[in-house]
Amino acid sequence: MKKRKNHSPEFKARVALEAIREEMTLAELSKKYGVHPTQIGTWKRAAIDNMATAFTRRGAAPEQVSAADVDKLHSKIGQLVVERDFLAEASHQLLGTRGKKW
């Protein structure tokens, strides 16, 4: 059984770029680099699909979460913890097991 090859991102980018240029067929690239043609096609698609991210502004602020959303999530977490503890206690009483806690 062969060990799987882990290719570096630079290698994948180089092969994908050659595939995008279409100067050689996928079969020729496969023979040149020792990678299956399907894999080269996958890298090519990924490169094309993610090309727009190369042109996004660096340091662009990530989407901000409002304080109201954080408060809503904290209250939901609290509610779920209370429900979990209640159900755990109820199941312990039904099953007759005491002292076991999450």
Biopython code that builds the backbone (N, CA, C, O; Angstrom):
import numpy as np
from Bio.PDB.StructureBuilder import StructureBuilder

atoms = [
    (1, "MET", "N", (0.839, -1.180, 0.000)),
    (1, "MET", "CA", (0.000, 0.000, 0.000)),
    (1, "MET", "C", (0.884, 1.244, 0.000)),
    (1, "MET", "O", (1.794, 1.357, 0.821)),
    (2, "LYS", "N", (0.623, 2.174, -0.912)),
    (2, "LYS", "CA", (1.425, 3.374, -1.021)),
    (2, "LYS", "C", (1.038, 4.387, 0.041)),
    (2, "LYS", "O", (-0.122, 4.486, 0.440)),
    (3, "LYS", "N", (2.024, 5.127, 0.485)),
    (3, "LYS", "CA", (1.781, 6.206, 1.424)),
    (3, "LYS", "C", (1.256, 7.418, 0.653)),
    (3, "LYS", "O", (1.732, 7.708, -0.445)),
    (4, "ARG", "N", (0.287, 8.117, 1.216)),
    (4, "ARG", "CA", (-0.280, 9.292, 0.554)),
    (4, "ARG", "C", (0.744, 10.405, 0.499)),
    (4, "ARG", "O", (1.508, 10.607, 1.442)),
    (5, "LYS", "N", (0.757, 11.121, -0.602)),
    (5, "LYS", "CA", (1.662, 12.249, -0.763)),
    (5, "LYS", "C", (0.984, 13.508, -0.255)),
    (5, "LYS", "O", (-0.195, 13.740, -0.523)),
    (6, "ASN", "N", (1.723, 14.310, 0.470)),
    (6, "ASN", "CA", (1.233, 15.614, 0.896)),
    (6, "ASN", "C", (1.990, 16.665, 0.097)),
    (6, "ASN", "O", (3.194, 16.849, 0.275)),
    (7, "HIS", "N", (1.281, 17.341, -0.774)),
    (7, "HIS", "CA", (1.908, 18.355, -1.619)),
    (7, "HIS", "C", (1.778, 19.720, -0.951)),
    (7, "HIS", "O", (0.769, 20.014, -0.311)),
    (8, "SER", "N", (2.794, 20.538, -1.106)),
    (8, "SER", "CA", (2.780, 21.877, -0.517)),
    (8, "SER", "C", (1.806, 22.768, -1.294)),
    (8, "SER", "O", (1.520, 22.514, -2.464)),
    (9, "PRO", "N", (1.307, 23.803, -0.639)),
    (9, "PRO", "CA", (0.423, 24.740, -1.345)),
    (9, "PRO", "C", (1.116, 25.385, -2.552)),
    (9, "PRO", "O", (0.468, 25.663, -3.561)),
    (10, "GLU", "N", (2.416, 25.620, -2.454)),
    (10, "GLU", "CA", (3.149, 26.210, -3.571)),
    (10, "GLU", "C", (3.148, 25.267, -4.777)),
    (10, "GLU", "O", (2.960, 25.700, -5.914)),
    (11, "PHE", "N", (3.358, 23.982, -4.516)),
    (11, "PHE", "CA", (3.349, 22.983, -5.581)),
    (11, "PHE", "C", (1.976, 22.925, -6.245)),
    (11, "PHE", "O", (1.868, 22.912, -7.471)),
    (12, "LYS", "N", (0.926, 22.890, -5.419)),
    (12, "LYS", "CA", (-0.436, 22.827, -5.944)),
    (12, "LYS", "C", (-0.736, 24.059, -6.795)),
    (12, "LYS", "O", (-1.351, 23.952, -7.856)),
    (13, "ALA", "N", (-0.298, 25.230, -6.324)),
    (13, "ALA", "CA", (-0.535, 26.470, -7.066)),
    (13, "ALA", "C", (0.190, 26.449, -8.400)),
    (13, "ALA", "O", (-0.365, 26.872, -9.415)),
    (14, "ARG", "N", (1.413, 25.966, -8.409)),
    (14, "ARG", "CA", (2.196, 25.910, -9.643)),
    (14, "ARG", "C", (1.522, 24.991, -10.664)),
    (14, "ARG", "O", (1.390, 25.341, -11.837)),
    (15, "VAL", "N", (1.098, 23.808, -10.201)),
    (15, "VAL", "CA", (0.442, 22.855, -11.099)),
    (15, "VAL", "C", (-0.901, 23.411, -11.577)),
    (15, "VAL", "O", (-1.234, 23.296, -12.756)),
    (16, "ALA", "N", (-1.666, 24.009, -10.674)),
    (16, "ALA", "CA", (-2.969, 24.574, -11.040)),
    (16, "ALA", "C", (-2.796, 25.707, -12.051)),
    (16, "ALA", "O", (-3.585, 25.825, -12.988)),
    (17, "LEU", "N", (-1.781, 26.531, -11.868)),
    (17, "LEU", "CA", (-1.534, 27.626, -12.793)),
    (17, "LEU", "C", (-1.202, 27.103, -14.187)),
    (17, "LEU", "O", (-1.672, 27.643, -15.189)),
    (18, "GLU", "N", (-0.400, 26.064, -14.244)),
    (18, "GLU", "CA", (-0.098, 25.459, -15.549)),
    (18, "GLU", "C", (-1.355, 24.870, -16.174)),
    (18, "GLU", "O", (-1.530, 24.937, -17.391)),
    (19, "ALA", "N", (-2.224, 24.298, -15.360)),
    (19, "ALA", "CA", (-3.470, 23.736, -15.882)),
    (19, "ALA", "C", (-4.383, 24.846, -16.398)),
    (19, "ALA", "O", (-5.066, 24.671, -17.407)),
    (20, "ILE", "N", (-4.395, 25.980, -15.711)),
    (20, "ILE", "CA", (-5.214, 27.115, -16.142)),
    (20, "ILE", "C", (-4.698, 27.667, -17.469)),
    (20, "ILE", "O", (-5.492, 28.042, -18.332)),
    (21, "ARG", "N", (-3.399, 27.718, -17.637)),
    (21, "ARG", "CA", (-2.799, 28.219, -18.885)),
    (21, "ARG", "C", (-3.136, 27.331, -20.088)),
    (21, "ARG", "O", (-3.165, 27.802, -21.225)),
    (22, "GLU", "N", (-3.388, 26.060, -19.830)),
    (22, "GLU", "CA", (-3.773, 25.075, -20.849)),
    (22, "GLU", "C", (-2.742, 24.933, -21.971)),
    (22, "GLU", "O", (-3.097, 24.702, -23.127)),
    (23, "GLU", "N", (-1.460, 25.075, -21.617)),
    (23, "GLU", "CA", (-0.402, 24.835, -22.595)),
    (23, "GLU", "C", (-0.141, 23.347, -22.751)),
    (23, "GLU", "O", (0.375, 22.900, -23.775)),
    (24, "MET", "N", (-0.503, 22.585, -21.728)),
    (24, "MET", "CA", (-0.370, 21.126, -21.741)),
    (24, "MET", "C", (-1.698, 20.542, -21.303)),
    (24, "MET", "O", (-2.469, 21.197, -20.603)),
    (25, "THR", "N", (-1.970, 19.304, -21.717)),
    (25, "THR", "CA", (-3.196, 18.631, -21.289)),
    (25, "THR", "C", (-3.028, 18.164, -19.838)),
    (25, "THR", "O", (-1.918, 18.122, -19.308)),
    (26, "LEU", "N", (-4.154, 17.817, -19.215)),
    (26, "LEU", "CA", (-4.081, 17.300, -17.842)),
    (26, "LEU", "C", (-3.272, 16.012, -17.788)),
    (26, "LEU", "O", (-2.568, 15.759, -16.811)),
    (27, "ALA", "N", (-3.369, 15.204, -18.827)),
    (27, "ALA", "CA", (-2.596, 13.955, -18.872)),
    (27, "ALA", "C", (-1.099, 14.252, -18.935)),
    (27, "ALA", "O", (-0.301, 13.585, -18.276)),
    (28, "GLU", "N", (-0.724, 15.249, -19.724)),
    (28, "GLU", "CA", (0.694, 15.625, -19.807)),
    (28, "GLU", "C", (1.189, 16.193, -18.487)),
    (28, "GLU", "O", (2.287, 15.869, -18.036)),
    (29, "LEU", "N", (0.371, 17.047, -17.866)),
    (29, "LEU", "CA", (0.747, 17.588, -16.549)),
    (29, "LEU", "C", (0.845, 16.473, -15.519)),
    (29, "LEU", "O", (1.722, 16.494, -14.655)),
    (30, "SER", "N", (-0.046, 15.508, -15.610)),
    (30, "SER", "CA", (-0.036, 14.376, -14.694)),
    (30, "SER", "C", (1.271, 13.605, -14.798)),
    (30, "SER", "O", (1.878, 13.241, -13.791)),
    (31, "LYS", "N", (1.683, 13.370, -16.012)),
    (31, "LYS", "CA", (2.937, 12.648, -16.223)),
    (31, "LYS", "C", (4.133, 13.482, -15.748)),
    (31, "LYS", "O", (5.070, 12.947, -15.154)),
    (32, "LYS", "N", (4.097, 14.797, -16.011)),
    (32, "LYS", "CA", (5.194, 15.683, -15.649)),
    (32, "LYS", "C", (5.379, 15.776, -14.131)),
    (32, "LYS", "O", (6.505, 15.746, -13.634)),
    (33, "TYR", "N", (4.266, 15.887, -13.402)),
    (33, "TYR", "CA", (4.344, 16.112, -11.954)),
    (33, "TYR", "C", (4.049, 14.870, -11.114)),
    (33, "TYR", "O", (4.239, 14.901, -9.898)),
    (34, "GLY", "N", (3.595, 13.793, -11.720)),
    (34, "GLY", "CA", (3.312, 12.578, -10.965)),
    (34, "GLY", "C", (2.073, 12.693, -10.095)),
    (34, "GLY", "O", (2.016, 12.143, -8.995)),
    (35, "VAL", "N", (1.084, 13.413, -10.600)),
    (35, "VAL", "CA", (-0.172, 13.623, -9.876)),
    (35, "VAL", "C", (-1.310, 13.187, -10.795)),
    (35, "VAL", "O", (-1.243, 13.395, -12.007)),
    (36, "HIS", "N", (-2.343, 12.591, -10.234)),
    (36, "HIS", "CA", (-3.477, 12.112, -11.023)),
    (36, "HIS", "C", (-4.178, 13.293, -11.700)),
    (36, "HIS", "O", (-4.322, 14.355, -11.093)),
    (37, "PRO", "N", (-4.617, 13.115, -12.959)),
    (37, "PRO", "CA", (-5.292, 14.202, -13.680)),
    (37, "PRO", "C", (-6.527, 14.748, -12.959)),
    (37, "PRO", "O", (-6.802, 15.947, -13.017)),
    (38, "THR", "N", (-7.261, 13.880, -12.289)),
    (38, "THR", "CA", (-8.439, 14.338, -11.538)),
    (38, "THR", "C", (-8.028, 15.294, -10.432)),
    (38, "THR", "O", (-8.713, 16.285, -10.178)),
    (39, "GLN", "N", (-6.916, 15.003, -9.772)),
    (39, "GLN", "CA", (-6.426, 15.869, -8.707)),
    (39, "GLN", "C", (-6.019, 17.230, -9.263)),
    (39, "GLN", "O", (-6.282, 18.264, -8.649)),
    (40, "ILE", "N", (-5.380, 17.223, -10.420)),
    (40, "ILE", "CA", (-4.988, 18.486, -11.046)),
    (40, "ILE", "C", (-6.232, 19.299, -11.393)),
    (40, "ILE", "O", (-6.248, 20.515, -11.206)),
    (41, "GLY", "N", (-7.267, 18.642, -11.893)),
    (41, "GLY", "CA", (-8.519, 19.326, -12.199)),
    (41, "GLY", "C", (-9.154, 19.935, -10.955)),
    (41, "GLY", "O", (-9.707, 21.033, -11.004)),
    (42, "THR", "N", (-9.070, 19.216, -9.848)),
    (42, "THR", "CA", (-9.609, 19.725, -8.580)),
    (42, "THR", "C", (-8.842, 20.962, -8.131)),
    (42, "THR", "O", (-9.444, 21.949, -7.710)),
    (43, "TRP", "N", (-7.514, 20.910, -8.221)),
    (43, "TRP", "CA", (-6.692, 22.065, -7.843)),
    (43, "TRP", "C", (-6.975, 23.248, -8.757)),
    (43, "TRP", "O", (-7.011, 24.390, -8.299)),
    (44, "LYS", "N", (-7.175, 22.989, -10.034)),
    (44, "LYS", "CA", (-7.467, 24.047, -11.002)),
    (44, "LYS", "C", (-8.779, 24.739, -10.646)),
    (44, "LYS", "O", (-8.850, 25.967, -10.615)),
    (45, "ARG", "N", (-9.832, 23.935, -10.372)),
    (45, "ARG", "CA", (-11.126, 24.502, -9.986)),
    (45, "ARG", "C", (-11.019, 25.312, -8.707)),
    (45, "ARG", "O", (-11.591, 26.397, -8.602)),
    (46, "ALA", "N", (-10.281, 24.781, -7.729)),
    (46, "ALA", "CA", (-10.120, 25.491, -6.456)),
    (46, "ALA", "C", (-9.396, 26.814, -6.666)),
    (46, "ALA", "O", (-9.750, 27.823, -6.058)),
    (47, "ALA", "N", (-8.392, 26.810, -7.519)),
    (47, "ALA", "CA", (-7.647, 28.043, -7.790)),
    (47, "ALA", "C", (-8.540, 29.084, -8.449)),
    (47, "ALA", "O", (-8.498, 30.261, -8.090)),
    (48, "ILE", "N", (-9.335, 28.658, -9.397)),
    (48, "ILE", "CA", (-10.229, 29.593, -10.084)),
    (48, "ILE", "C", (-11.310, 30.102, -9.135)),
    (48, "ILE", "O", (-11.617, 31.294, -9.129)),
    (49, "ASP", "N", (-11.887, 29.209, -8.335)),
    (49, "ASP", "CA", (-12.954, 29.595, -7.406)),
    (49, "ASP", "C", (-12.459, 30.565, -6.337)),
    (49, "ASP", "O", (-13.209, 31.438, -5.901)),
    (50, "ASN", "N", (-11.206, 30.421, -5.913)),
    (50, "ASN", "CA", (-10.683, 31.253, -4.824)),
    (50, "ASN", "C", (-9.833, 32.419, -5.316)),
    (50, "ASN", "O", (-9.200, 33.101, -4.510)),
    (51, "MET", "N", (-9.809, 32.653, -6.604)),
    (51, "MET", "CA", (-8.976, 33.704, -7.154)),
    (51, "MET", "C", (-9.399, 35.089, -6.665)),
    (51, "MET", "O", (-8.548, 35.961, -6.488)),
    (52, "ALA", "N", (-10.676, 35.305, -6.447)),
    (52, "ALA", "CA", (-11.173, 36.615, -6.019)),
    (52, "ALA", "C", (-10.622, 37.024, -4.664)),
    (52, "ALA", "O", (-10.494, 38.218, -4.395)),
    (53, "THR", "N", (-10.295, 36.073, -3.807)),
    (53, "THR", "CA", (-9.776, 36.419, -2.483)),
    (53, "THR", "C", (-8.407, 37.082, -2.562)),
    (53, "THR", "O", (-7.997, 37.762, -1.621)),
    (54, "ALA", "N", (-7.700, 36.894, -3.661)),
    (54, "ALA", "CA", (-6.399, 37.535, -3.818)),
    (54, "ALA", "C", (-6.553, 39.046, -3.968)),
    (54, "ALA", "O", (-5.598, 39.793, -3.756)),
    (55, "PHE", "N", (-7.746, 39.496, -4.332)),
    (55, "PHE", "CA", (-7.961, 40.909, -4.575)),
    (55, "PHE", "C", (-8.771, 41.600, -3.480)),
    (55, "PHE", "O", (-9.150, 42.761, -3.632)),
    (56, "THR", "N", (-9.039, 40.902, -2.385)),
    (56, "THR", "CA", (-9.748, 41.534, -1.272)),
    (56, "THR", "C", (-8.766, 42.398, -0.499)),
    (56, "THR", "O", (-7.563, 42.137, -0.496)),
    (57, "ARG", "N", (-9.280, 43.416, 0.147)),
    (57, "ARG", "CA", (-8.423, 44.321, 0.914)),
    (57, "ARG", "C", (-7.839, 43.596, 2.107)),
    (57, "ARG", "O", (-8.542, 42.938, 2.874)),
    (58, "ARG", "N", (-6.550, 43.736, 2.238)),
    (58, "ARG", "CA", (-5.889, 43.156, 3.414)),
    (58, "ARG", "C", (-6.244, 44.012, 4.623)),
    (58, "ARG", "O", (-6.323, 45.238, 4.537)),
    (59, "GLY", "N", (-6.453, 43.351, 5.731)),
    (59, "GLY", "CA", (-6.772, 44.073, 6.953)),
    (59, "GLY", "C", (-8.201, 44.564, 6.997)),
    (59, "GLY", "O", (-8.559, 45.355, 7.870)),
    (60, "ALA", "N", (-9.018, 44.109, 6.075)),
    (60, "ALA", "CA", (-10.420, 44.502, 6.099)),
    (60, "ALA", "C", (-11.043, 43.985, 7.388)),
    (60, "ALA", "O", (-10.807, 42.848, 7.799)),
    (61, "ALA", "N", (-11.823, 44.819, 8.000)),
    (61, "ALA", "CA", (-12.425, 44.466, 9.290)),
    (61, "ALA", "C", (-13.390, 43.301, 9.111)),
    (61, "ALA", "O", (-14.257, 43.338, 8.237)),
    (62, "PRO", "N", (-13.242, 42.266, 9.936)),
    (62, "PRO", "CA", (-14.214, 41.170, 9.869)),
    (62, "PRO", "C", (-15.574, 41.670, 10.336)),
    (62, "PRO", "O", (-15.681, 42.706, 10.993)),
    (63, "GLU", "N", (-16.587, 40.931, 9.992)),
    (63, "GLU", "CA", (-17.940, 41.318, 10.359)),
    (63, "GLU", "C", (-18.050, 41.457, 11.875)),
    (63, "GLU", "O", (-17.692, 40.547, 12.623)),
    (64, "GLN", "N", (-18.548, 42.604, 12.309)),
    (64, "GLN", "CA", (-18.655, 42.885, 13.736)),
    (64, "GLN", "C", (-19.937, 42.271, 14.303)),
    (64, "GLN", "O", (-20.982, 42.267, 13.652)),
    (65, "VAL", "N", (-19.834, 41.758, 15.515)),
    (65, "VAL", "CA", (-20.982, 41.184, 16.203)),
    (65, "VAL", "C", (-21.459, 42.219, 17.211)),
    (65, "VAL", "O", (-20.671, 42.735, 18.003)),
    (66, "SER", "N", (-22.737, 42.517, 17.179)),
    (66, "SER", "CA", (-23.269, 43.551, 18.065)),
    (66, "SER", "C", (-23.386, 43.016, 19.499)),
    (66, "SER", "O", (-23.461, 41.810, 19.734)),
    (67, "ALA", "N", (-23.397, 43.954, 20.435)),
    (67, "ALA", "CA", (-23.524, 43.597, 21.853)),
    (67, "ALA", "C", (-24.872, 42.922, 22.111)),
    (67, "ALA", "O", (-24.972, 42.042, 22.967)),
    (68, "ALA", "N", (-25.896, 43.327, 21.383)),
    (68, "ALA", "CA", (-27.226, 42.724, 21.556)),
    (68, "ALA", "C", (-27.196, 41.247, 21.152)),
    (68, "ALA", "O", (-27.807, 40.402, 21.807)),
    (69, "ASP", "N", (-26.478, 40.948, 20.067)),
    (69, "ASP", "CA", (-26.366, 39.545, 19.648)),
    (69, "ASP", "C", (-25.624, 38.719, 20.682)),
    (69, "ASP", "O", (-26.004, 37.582, 20.961)),
    (70, "VAL", "N", (-24.563, 39.286, 21.254)),
    (70, "VAL", "CA", (-23.788, 38.583, 22.276)),
    (70, "VAL", "C", (-24.659, 38.331, 23.503)),
    (70, "VAL", "O", (-24.643, 37.235, 24.062)),
    (71, "ASP", "N", (-25.424, 39.349, 23.926)),
    (71, "ASP", "CA", (-26.311, 39.183, 25.081)),
    (71, "ASP", "C", (-27.368, 38.110, 24.812)),
    (71, "ASP", "O", (-27.685, 37.303, 25.686)),
    (72, "LYS", "N", (-27.908, 38.113, 23.591)),
    (72, "LYS", "CA", (-28.921, 37.118, 23.234)),
    (72, "LYS", "C", (-28.320, 35.711, 23.294)),
    (72, "LYS", "O", (-28.955, 34.783, 23.796)),
    (73, "LEU", "N", (-27.111, 35.557, 22.788)),
    (73, "LEU", "CA", (-26.455, 34.246, 22.811)),
    (73, "LEU", "C", (-26.128, 33.804, 24.233)),
    (73, "LEU", "O", (-26.276, 32.628, 24.565)),
    (74, "HIS", "N", (-25.682, 34.743, 25.079)),
    (74, "HIS", "CA", (-25.396, 34.390, 26.472)),
    (74, "HIS", "C", (-26.662, 33.932, 27.190)),
    (74, "HIS", "O", (-26.625, 32.973, 27.961)),
    (75, "SER", "N", (-27.780, 34.609, 26.942)),
    (75, "SER", "CA", (-29.027, 34.199, 27.591)),
    (75, "SER", "C", (-29.467, 32.825, 27.089)),
    (75, "SER", "O", (-29.986, 32.020, 27.862)),
    (76, "LYS", "N", (-29.266, 32.558, 25.810)),
    (76, "LYS", "CA", (-29.630, 31.250, 25.257)),
    (76, "LYS", "C", (-28.761, 30.155, 25.874)),
    (76, "LYS", "O", (-29.255, 29.076, 26.203)),
    (77, "ILE", "N", (-27.466, 30.436, 26.031)),
    (77, "ILE", "CA", (-26.564, 29.463, 26.668)),
    (77, "ILE", "C", (-27.025, 29.177, 28.094)),
    (77, "ILE", "O", (-27.059, 28.024, 28.524)),
    (78, "GLY", "N", (-27.377, 30.231, 28.821)),
    (78, "GLY", "CA", (-27.867, 30.051, 30.186)),
    (78, "GLY", "C", (-29.115, 29.200, 30.239)),
    (78, "GLY", "O", (-29.241, 28.323, 31.093)),
    (79, "GLN", "N", (-30.036, 29.456, 29.329)),
    (79, "GLN", "CA", (-31.277, 28.679, 29.269)),
    (79, "GLN", "C", (-30.973, 27.206, 28.991)),
    (79, "GLN", "O", (-31.552, 26.321, 29.620)),
    (80, "LEU", "N", (-30.077, 26.952, 28.061)),
    (80, "LEU", "CA", (-29.744, 25.571, 27.712)),
    (80, "LEU", "C", (-29.045, 24.848, 28.860)),
    (80, "LEU", "O", (-29.264, 23.654, 29.062)),
    (81, "VAL", "N", (-28.210, 25.558, 29.610)),
    (81, "VAL", "CA", (-27.532, 24.950, 30.752)),
    (81, "VAL", "C", (-28.551, 24.563, 31.819)),
    (81, "VAL", "O", (-28.466, 23.480, 32.397)),
    (82, "VAL", "N", (-29.513, 25.446, 32.081)),
    (82, "VAL", "CA", (-30.552, 25.150, 33.070)),
    (82, "VAL", "C", (-31.365, 23.943, 32.619)),
    (82, "VAL", "O", (-31.647, 23.052, 33.420)),
    (83, "GLU", "N", (-31.744, 23.906, 31.345)),
    (83, "GLU", "CA", (-32.511, 22.770, 30.831)),
    (83, "GLU", "C", (-31.715, 21.471, 30.932)),
    (83, "GLU", "O", (-32.255, 20.434, 31.316)),
    (84, "ARG", "N", (-30.436, 21.533, 30.586)),
    (84, "ARG", "CA", (-29.602, 20.330, 30.651)),
    (84, "ARG", "C", (-29.507, 19.820, 32.086)),
    (84, "ARG", "O", (-29.656, 18.625, 32.339)),
    (85, "ASP", "N", (-29.258, 20.741, 33.028)),
    (85, "ASP", "CA", (-29.153, 20.331, 34.425)),
    (85, "ASP", "C", (-30.471, 19.756, 34.940)),
    (85, "ASP", "O", (-30.476, 18.769, 35.676)),
    (86, "PHE", "N", (-31.590, 20.375, 34.553)),
    (86, "PHE", "CA", (-32.893, 19.883, 34.973)),
    (86, "PHE", "C", (-33.136, 18.472, 34.438)),
    (86, "PHE", "O", (-33.555, 17.582, 35.178)),
    (87, "LEU", "N", (-32.869, 18.278, 33.152)),
    (87, "LEU", "CA", (-33.091, 16.967, 32.547)),
    (87, "LEU", "C", (-32.137, 15.919, 33.105)),
    (87, "LEU", "O", (-32.520, 14.759, 33.257)),
    (88, "ALA", "N", (-30.922, 16.301, 33.407)),
    (88, "ALA", "CA", (-29.964, 15.370, 33.990)),
    (88, "ALA", "C", (-30.446, 14.919, 35.364)),
    (88, "ALA", "O", (-30.385, 13.734, 35.692)),
    (89, "GLU", "N", (-30.921, 15.861, 36.160)),
    (89, "GLU", "CA", (-31.422, 15.531, 37.493)),
    (89, "GLU", "C", (-32.658, 14.650, 37.397)),
    (89, "GLU", "O", (-32.803, 13.699, 38.166)),
    (90, "ALA", "N", (-33.552, 14.957, 36.460)),
    (90, "ALA", "CA", (-34.763, 14.162, 36.284)),
    (90, "ALA", "C", (-34.416, 12.743, 35.842)),
    (90, "ALA", "O", (-35.024, 11.779, 36.310)),
    (91, "SER", "N", (-33.456, 12.615, 34.957)),
    (91, "SER", "CA", (-33.083, 11.273, 34.500)),
    (91, "SER", "C", (-32.416, 10.486, 35.616)),
    (91, "SER", "O", (-32.609, 9.274, 35.717)),
    (92, "HIS", "N", (-31.633, 11.157, 36.455)),
    (92, "HIS", "CA", (-31.012, 10.474, 37.593)),
    (92, "HIS", "C", (-32.079, 9.970, 38.562)),
    (92, "HIS", "O", (-31.968, 8.870, 39.103)),
    (93, "GLN", "N", (-33.109, 10.781, 38.777)),
    (93, "GLN", "CA", (-34.182, 10.375, 39.683)),
    (93, "GLN", "C", (-34.959, 9.198, 39.093)),
    (93, "GLN", "O", (-35.320, 8.273, 39.820)),
    (94, "LEU", "N", (-35.215, 9.223, 37.815)),
    (94, "LEU", "CA", (-35.950, 8.136, 37.181)),
    (94, "LEU", "C", (-35.150, 6.840, 37.174)),
    (94, "LEU", "O", (-35.700, 5.758, 37.383)),
    (95, "LEU", "N", (-33.873, 6.957, 36.938)),
    (95, "LEU", "CA", (-33.025, 5.771, 36.856)),
    (95, "LEU", "C", (-32.495, 5.321, 38.238)),
    (95, "LEU", "O", (-31.938, 4.232, 38.380)),
    (96, "GLY", "N", (-32.679, 6.156, 39.207)),
    (96, "GLY", "CA", (-32.247, 5.808, 40.542)),
    (96, "GLY", "C", (-30.756, 5.980, 40.764)),
    (96, "GLY", "O", (-30.215, 5.464, 41.742)),
    (97, "THR", "N", (-30.098, 6.679, 39.895)),
    (97, "THR", "CA", (-28.665, 6.953, 40.080)),
    (97, "THR", "C", (-28.511, 8.341, 40.637)),
    (97, "THR", "O", (-29.059, 9.301, 40.096)),
    (98, "ARG", "N", (-27.773, 8.452, 41.710)),
    (98, "ARG", "CA", (-27.563, 9.745, 42.358)),
    (98, "ARG", "C", (-26.073, 10.028, 42.389)),
    (98, "ARG", "O", (-25.251, 9.113, 42.360)),
    (99, "GLY", "N", (-25.750, 11.266, 42.445)),
    (99, "GLY", "CA", (-24.355, 11.661, 42.631)),
    (99, "GLY", "C", (-23.577, 11.745, 41.345)),
    (99, "GLY", "O", (-22.491, 12.325, 41.321)),
    (100, "LYS", "N", (-24.099, 11.180, 40.270)),
    (100, "LYS", "CA", (-23.385, 11.277, 38.995)),
    (100, "LYS", "C", (-23.796, 12.592, 38.320)),
    (100, "LYS", "O", (-24.981, 12.890, 38.169)),
    (101, "LYS", "N", (-22.829, 13.330, 37.941)),
    (101, "LYS", "CA", (-23.051, 14.632, 37.328)),
    (101, "LYS", "C", (-22.337, 14.666, 35.998)),
    (101, "LYS", "O", (-21.412, 13.881, 35.786)),
    (102, "TRP", "N", (-22.722, 15.527, 35.112)),
    (102, "TRP", "CA", (-22.086, 15.678, 33.808)),
    (102, "TRP", "C", (-20.661, 15.892, 33.993)),
    (102, "TRP", "O", (-19.928, 16.045, 33.016)),
]
sb = StructureBuilder()
sb.init_structure("model")
sb.init_model(0)
sb.init_chain("A")
sb.init_seg("    ")
for serial, (resi, resn, name, xyz) in enumerate(atoms, 1):
    if name == "N":
        sb.init_residue(resn, " ", resi, " ")
    sb.init_atom(name, np.array(xyz, "f"), 0.0, 1.0, " ", f" {name:<3s}", serial, name[0])
structure = sb.get_structure()
